[in-house]
Amino acid sequence: MLKDARRKQISEIIGNICLIKDQIETIKDNIETVREDEQEYLDNMPENLQGGNKYNVASNAVDNLEDATEYTNETLDTLDKIIESLEEAKV
């Protein structure tokens, strides 16, 4: 069984992870906003530019921003698992 001091340390670690999660969620929201803007730019591109360099650059940006969103979601899931493990360690 853990002593109270170690339980307190674990609680502080969990609190720090929660702060990091909040920051990552904000970053994810910002990435999604940029992706939506880039997708709108892509969707409204005139037909004569579709398939050209600007279109390809915008399309690649959308793909990469989608990947970044997926990675942030995976990071958030991992942080949840870490918190869960730490909570169980406090018992």
ABEGO torsion letter per residue (X at the ends): XBBAAAAAAAAAAAAAAAAAAAAAAAAAAAAAAAAAAAAAAAAABBAAABGBAAAAAAAAAAAAAAAAAAAAAAAAAAAAAAAAAAAAAAX
